Amino acid sequence: MRELLQVRDLKKTFKISAKQQKIQKTKERIKVAVNHLSFTAYQGEVFGLLGSNGAGKTTTLRMIASLITPDEGDVVVDGTSVVTNPSEVRRKIGFLTSELKLEEFFTPNYLFDFFSDLHGVEKETAEKRKRELFDKFQISEFAEVKVANLSTGMKQKVSLVVSIVHDPDIIIFDEPTNGLDVLTAKVVTDFLLELKAQGKTIVVSTHIFSLIEKICDRVGIIIDGAMVVCDTLEHMTEEKSLEEKFFDIYAERAGESYEK
Ligand SMILES: Nc1ncnc2c1ncn2[C@@H]1O[C@H](COP(=O)(O)OP(=O)(O)OP(=O)(O)O)[C@@H](O)[C@H]1O
């Protein structure tokens, strides 16, 4: 199996402002968001990063997508290092995050063209792809409606579509179904399965067990910025459900920190 995405010993710390210290009720000045985290995603597989709020999933994915620089470690995307060649990595991947805010003034049509141009997609190819994706996600009838006037689900679908205008082989989705109603979540989940069937390599972060169970081949559980377990979904769920396994691991970790 080809190792398409190698995450190697990533570390990221943030300075905590005085205001954040108060909110988080901590005297610590530094937060270790990601702590020497490694994993490999193989070609054509869906890798799921599972963790609770604040576990370090988004920070990890943002480093993979070259939006922030790791303090230590590296990510190698199809042979290209995110540390030494971030712009090439950006060409190879599609990144969707729920933090992505589409400019409210623009229409889906304009945004698709804008991002296609940005990625250097040839006009004819871009038009064909736009038609296919807009039809699939029922965006066509809203193509000229300003983002400000779209529903949350429609905004998420537009974000998804513009993140993959360039038809990347590696797709990184941060909480792809977060905040979506069940119908839109199903459309997105089905689309992820379709991308997998096309041979794309996908990394998703989520705290939703059922999403992992539906689409992932391999799972990594993150607690406090560290990868605690990383295995195939099949192995992970041999004896127990993923949810039971997760809480067992959590209880074990809580016990460990209690003993320290
Ligand atoms: N820019 C930042 N400055 C300070 N702390 C940060 C920053 N970004 C993230 N953090 C902290 O790092 C930790 C990990 O955050 P991250 O967003 O990666 O977690 P997550 O697993 O994606 O959680 P969620 O599901 O809540 O998005 C959290 O404690 C968060 O408060």
The ligand as an SDF file (V2000), in Angstrom:
LIG
                    3D

 31 33  0  0  0  0  0  0  0  0999 V2000
   -4.6020   30.0210   17.9360 N   0  0  0  0  0  0  0  0  0  0  0  0
   -4.6760   29.4470   19.1310 C   0  0  0  0  0  0  0  0  0  0  0  0
   -4.2450   30.0720   20.2470 N   0  0  0  0  0  0  0  0  0  0  0  0
   -4.2960   29.4900   21.4620 C   0  0  0  0  0  0  0  0  0  0  0  0
   -4.7800   28.2430   21.6820 N   0  0  0  0  0  0  0  0  0  0  0  0
   -5.2250   27.5690   20.6150 C   0  0  0  0  0  0  0  0  0  0  0  0
   -5.2090   28.1220   19.2830 C   0  0  0  0  0  0  0  0  0  0  0  0
   -5.7310   27.1880   18.4250 N   0  0  0  0  0  0  0  0  0  0  0  0
   -6.0580   26.1300   19.1760 C   0  0  0  0  0  0  0  0  0  0  0  0
   -5.7620   26.3440   20.4750 N   0  0  0  0  0  0  0  0  0  0  0  0
   -5.9590   25.4000   21.5980 C   0  0  0  0  0  0  0  0  0  0  0  0
   -5.3530   24.1730   21.2370 O   0  0  0  0  0  0  0  0  0  0  0  0
   -6.1600   23.0710   21.6460 C   0  0  0  0  0  0  0  0  0  0  0  0
   -6.5200   22.1960   20.4560 C   0  0  0  0  0  0  0  0  0  0  0  0
   -7.4200   22.9060   19.6320 O   0  0  0  0  0  0  0  0  0  0  0  0
   -8.0630   22.2820   18.2860 P   0  0  0  0  0  0  0  0  0  0  0  0
   -8.9370   23.3400   17.7060 O   0  0  0  0  0  0  0  0  0  0  0  0
   -6.9770   21.7390   17.4520 O   0  0  0  0  0  0  0  0  0  0  0  0
   -8.9220   21.0900   18.8640 O   0  0  0  0  0  0  0  0  0  0  0  0
  -10.0460   20.2020   18.1470 P   0  0  0  0  0  0  0  0  0  0  0  0
   -9.7460   18.7920   18.4710 O   0  0  0  0  0  0  0  0  0  0  0  0
  -10.1420   20.5690   16.7130 O   0  0  0  0  0  0  0  0  0  0  0  0
  -11.3450   20.6250   18.9230 O   0  0  0  0  0  0  0  0  0  0  0  0
  -12.7910   21.1360   18.3940 P   0  0  0  0  0  0  0  0  0  0  0  0
  -13.5470   19.8940   18.0920 O   0  0  0  0  0  0  0  0  0  0  0  0
  -13.3090   21.8560   19.6080 O   0  0  0  0  0  0  0  0  0  0  0  0
  -12.5350   22.0300   17.2240 O   0  0  0  0  0  0  0  0  0  0  0  0
   -7.3710   23.6700   22.3470 C   0  0  0  0  0  0  0  0  0  0  0  0
   -7.1260   23.6930   23.7320 O   0  0  0  0  0  0  0  0  0  0  0  0
   -7.4330   25.0780   21.8020 C   0  0  0  0  0  0  0  0  0  0  0  0
   -8.0130   25.9610   22.7430 O   0  0  0  0  0  0  0  0  0  0  0  0
  1  2  1  0
  2  3  1  0
  2  7  2  0
  3  4  2  0
  4  5  1  0
  5  6  2  0
  6  7  1  0
  6 10  1  0
  7  8  1  0
  8  9  2  0
  9 10  1  0
 10 11  1  0
 11 12  1  0
 11 30  1  0
 12 13  1  0
 13 14  1  0
 13 28  1  0
 14 15  1  0
 15 16  1  0
 16 17  2  0
 16 18  1  0
 16 19  1  0
 19 20  1  0
 20 21  2  0
 20 22  1  0
 20 23  1  0
 23 24  1  0
 24 25  2  0
 24 26  1  0
 24 27  1  0
 28 29  1  0
 28 30  1  0
 30 31  1  0
M  END
$$$$
